[in-house]
Amino acid sequence: MDEAAILACAAYVDLNPIRAAMAETLEASDFTSVQRRIESLEQLIATQENTEPPAIEPPGQTQSIPSTMPGVPTPDRFLSPVTIDEQSDELGPVASTNGFRCSDKGYLPLRLPAYLELLDWTARSLATGKQGSTPEDALPLFARLRIEPKAWCHLVGEFGQLFHNVAGQPQTVDLTRTRVGSHRYYMRKPARELFATSGA
């Protein structure tokens, strides 16, 4: 129902193998979207190194990395791109042009490198006995979504237990009604308490 819930759900799915102790790193998380995205990113970097130097953006900006390379099959070609630009992307459905996926529309208001950094930080924070530090660009994202880093780890680690039919911040869920009957959605108490303690 909102950006925080979409981001938490995506991270919850991508971090399943790490939470289940089936993998220690994102790139070793077999059969996940994040593993495919990392493989494509490595393929892109290798291609750039063999042809021309990669373009460097000004300091303080996360580099923009395309999710596909024209004419080159990539491991993530069947996945939706991560990034959606809410200011310039067209409204409504965006049918795929590569023929391997349903849509060319992204789903998160952040670039792939920032999403990967966030996943890496979260994986370190969720893993027992490991110490991690928050990337510099992760805190502004949490602040924008009004989620504290500690609450974020609970949100991702316990996503399936916190939410039932819909996921979102309490004020978003409370203002939304079902399409049939216009009923309020039920939100579990632990989810409400988690957002309350995060200051959202």
N, C-alpha and C positions, 0 to 999 in steps of 0.2 A: 504493500500500500504506500510505501515511501522509500526514499533512497537508502535510509539506514537499514531497512529490512531487506532490500534487494542485495545490498552489499554484504550483510551478515549471512544471508542465505547462500550467496555465491561462495563466500569464504568457507562456510560450513561444509558445502559439498566438496570443494577443492582440498580441504584439509582432513577429510575423512580417513585416508590411509595413515596420516601422521597421528591423529587422535587414537586410532585403533592399533598403534604401534606396528603397523605393517611397513612403514617407511620412515626414514629419519629426515629426509629433505624433500622439497617440492619436486625436484627433477627426478627423484627416485619413486615418486608416487604413481605407480603404474595405473593405466586406464583412467586417468583424470584429465580434465580439460587443461589444468594448469601445466601438466607435464607436456602436453601437445603444444601449448603456447610457448613454453620455454624451448622446446626442440625447434620450433619455427624461428624463434628469436635467434638461437644459435646458428641456424642455417642462414638467416639473413645477415648476421654479423660476419660469418665466414665468406659469404658472397661479396659483401662490401670490402672486406680486407683483400680479396683477390682482384677487385676491379678498381675501386677508388676509395679514398679516405672517407669515412662517414661524416656527414654534416654535423657540426657541433653547434648547439644552441647556446645563447648567452647564459652566463652563470646564474644559478638560482632557478632555472627552468628545467623541468623534466623533459628529456629528449622524446620527441615524437617518433614512434616506431610503427611502420605499417604492419598490419596483421597478415598481409599476403604479398607475394612478389609476383608481378605480372608475368604470366607464362611459365611460372615455376610451381609445381605442386608442393605444397607445404603440409606438414603434419596436422596443422590446425585449420585446414581449408574448409572443413565441414562445420566449424564452430562460428557462432556469431562473433563479430568483433566486440571487444570489451568497451571501447569508448563511444559515448554518445555526446555530441555537442548540442546542448539544448538551445543554444543561441542561433546556430546556423543550420543544423540538420533539418531536413524536411519532416513535416508532421505525417503521421499515419504509417502504414506498412511500407517497407522498402525491400522489394523482392531482390533476391540474390542475382548477381550478374555472372558468378562463376559456375553455377550449375551444381554445386556440391552442397549448398546449405539453403535453408529456407529464406533467411533474411540477412541483409547487409547492415542492419541497424544495430548499434551498440546498446548497452543496457546500464552502464555506469558513467557518472560524470567525472571520470578520471582516466588518465592514460595507462596503458598496459604496464609500463615500468613502475608506476606508483602503486598499482594493484599488486604486482609481484612483491614489491618491498613490504607492503602491508601484510600480505600473506606470510612472508618470511618472518616478520616481526611477531605476528600472531602465533605462528607455529612454534617459535622459540618460547613464547610466553605460556603456551598450553602444555608444552612438554615438561614432564616432571623432572626436576633436578637441573634444568637448563636455565641459564640467565640470559635475558635478551635486553636490548635497549631500543627505545622508540626512535625510528628514523626521524630526522628533522622535519621532513614534509608530512609525516603521519599525524602529528599533533594538530595542525590546522584542519585536517580532514575530520578528525574526531570532534574538534571544537565546532566545526560547521554542522556536523550531524548531531551535536549536543550529546555525545557519548564519551564518558570517561574511559581511558584505556583499560582499567580493571573491569569495568562493566562490559566493555567490548569483548573481552576474553570469555566472560560468562555467556554473552549473547551468541558468540560463534560456537563455543563448546557445548552449549545446551540448547541450541536452536530448536531441535526436534521436540524437546520437553517443554519449552517455553510457549510455543505457538501451536495452534490447532488448525483452524480453517483459514485464517488470515494472519499476516505478520505485519507489524508496524508499530510506531510509537503510539502510546495510549490516546493522545489527542486526535491522531489520524484515524485510528480504529473507531473511536467513539463518535466521530462525525460521519462515518460511513455506514450506509444501510445496505441490506441485501437487495438484490435486484427483484426478487419475488417476495412480496409481503412487506418490504421496507422495514425489516427488523434490524435491531442493533446486533453487531457481532460480539461474541463472547471473547474476552481476553483473560487469560489465566493470571491469577494473583501474583505468582513469582515474576512474570514478565512485567507487570505494572510496578512491582517493588523494585525491580532492576532499573527501570527507567527513572523511578523516583530517586533512587540513590545516586544515579548518574547526573542528576540535576536537569534532566530533560523535561 
